[in-house]
Amino acid sequence: MATGRQSGDFARYVDDPANHNFQVRKIAGTEDFEKAIFLLREAFFFVGLTERFDESVRLFSHLCPHPVDSRCRRLNTATRDDIRRELEAEGAAMSRLREAKQLDRQLWEYVDRTLFPVMPEHAGGGAPTGTLPQYPRAKIPWRFQSSRLRKRIVYRTRLKRPRSLHRSQA
C-alpha cells in the first residue's frame, strides 16, 4: 500500500512505534493522555476537527483577532476508498491499529464530545454558517502558483542533479 510520500505495507506502519499515539505525543511530548488534555484546554487558542473542517475554519476565523482568509480548495482528498474498505474488512489489521492508536482515539473523542462543542460559546454564538468560500481553479493567487512552479523547476532539478552525479560516479 502506498499513500502520500510513504510506501510500504500496513503492518509495517502499525508496527512502527513512531506511529503509535502520534497526536498525543505531538501535543504532550510523551504518551501522556492527561497532559495532552490539559494542554489542549489551557495552552491552545483553538482546537478544530478535520471531520468538521468547514465549521472549524469558520469558528477559528470568528475567534481570531486578526483577519483570516478562509478561502480554500480541497486537496489530498481520496477519490476512492478501496484501501479503507479492505482494511476495515480485515479485522486483525483494524484491531492492531486500534491498539496502536488507543490514546489518539481517546483524545479525538474528548475533543469531539467535550472541547469542540463549546467552541461556538467562546465565539459568542455568532460564528457564520454555511460552506467556506472556495478558490476557483483558475483564480488561485499567482504567488501560490509561482512558488509551486519555482519548486518544480529550481529546487527539484537541483536536488536531482547531485543524486544522478553520485550514481554515475559509483
ZIVENQUI-V45262 format. One record per residue. OMEGA is omega in radians with two decimals (none if undefined). NEAR is the number of other ideal C-beta (glycine too) atoms within 10 Angstrom. Layout:
BEGIN
[[OMEGA & NEAR] [OMEGA & NEAR]]
END
This chain:
BEGIN
[[3.11 & 13] [3.09 & 9] [3.13 & 12] [-3.11 & 6] [-3.11 & 5] [3.04 & 9] [-3.11 & 9] [-3.11 & 11] [-3.06 & 10] [-3.12 & 17] [3.13 & 12] [3.10 & 12] [-3.09 & 16] [-3.10 & 18] [-3.12 & 12] [-3.12 & 11] [3.12 & 7] [-3.13 & 7] [-3.12 & 14] [3.08 & 17] [-3.04 & 22] [-3.09 & 14] [3.12 & 15] [3.13 & 25] [3.13 & 16] [-3.11 & 10] [-3.01 & 21] [-3.09 & 20] [3.13 & 11] [3.14 & 11] [-3.14 & 15] [-3.08 & 16] [-3.12 & 18] [3.11 & 9] [3.12 & 14] [3.10 & 25] [3.13 & 19] [-3.13 & 13] [3.11 & 14] [-3.10 & 18] [-2.97 & 12] [-3.00 & 7] [-3.08 & 8] [3.11 & 10] [-3.05 & 9] [3.05 & 15] [3.13 & 16] [-3.14 & 17] [3.10 & 14] [-3.12 & 7] [3.10 & 10] [-2.99 & 14] [-3.10 & 13] [-3.14 & 13] [3.13 & 17] [-3.13 & 17] [3.12 & 16] [3.13 & 22] [3.12 & 21] [3.13 & 18] [-3.12 & 17] [-3.10 & 18] [-3.03 & 16] [-3.14 & 12] [-3.14 & 6] [3.11 & 5] [-3.14 & 7] [3.05 & 13] [-3.03 & 9] [3.08 & 15] [-3.12 & 14] [3.05 & 13] [-3.10 & 12] [3.09 & 9] [3.09 & 5] [3.10 & 6] [-3.11 & 5] [3.09 & 9] [3.12 & 4] [3.14 & 7] [-3.12 & 9] [-3.11 & 8] [3.13 & 13] [-3.13 & 10] [3.10 & 10] [-3.13 & 12] [3.10 & 14] [3.12 & 11] [3.13 & 9] [-3.05 & 12] [-3.11 & 9] [-3.13 & 8] [-3.12 & 15] [3.12 & 14] [3.07 & 11] [3.12 & 16] [3.11 & 16] [3.13 & 12] [-3.12 & 10] [-3.07 & 19] [-3.05 & 19] [-3.14 & 15] [3.08 & 19] [-3.14 & 22] [3.11 & 15] [3.12 & 15] [3.11 & 21] [3.13 & 16] [3.11 & 10] [3.13 & 17] [-3.10 & 19] [-3.05 & 13] [-3.01 & 9] [-3.04 & 12] [-3.05 & 18] [3.13 & 19] [3.14 & 10] [3.13 & 9] [3.10 & 21] [3.09 & 16] [3.10 & 8] [3.13 & 13] [3.13 & 17] [3.12 & 9] [-3.06 & 8] [-3.14 & 7] [-3.14 & 16] [3.13 & 11] [3.14 & 7] [-3.12 & 7] [3.12 & 7] [3.05 & 17] [-3.09 & 10] [2.97 & 11] [3.01 & 15] [-3.07 & 9] [-3.08 & 7] [-3.02 & 5] [3.06 & 10] [-3.09 & 13] [-3.08 & 10] [-3.09 & 9] [3.09 & 8] [3.12 & 11] [-3.10 & 10] [3.13 & 10] [3.09 & 10] [3.13 & 11] [3.11 & 11] [3.14 & 11] [-3.11 & 10] [-3.03 & 10] [-3.00 & 10] [-2.98 & 10] [-3.14 & 10] [-3.13 & 11] [3.10 & 9] [3.12 & 9] [-3.11 & 9] [-3.08 & 10] [-3.14 & 10] [3.13 & 9] [-3.12 & 9] [3.07 & 9] [-3.14 & 10] [3.13 & 9] [-3.10 & 8] [3.13 & 7] [-3.08 & 6] [none & 5]]
END
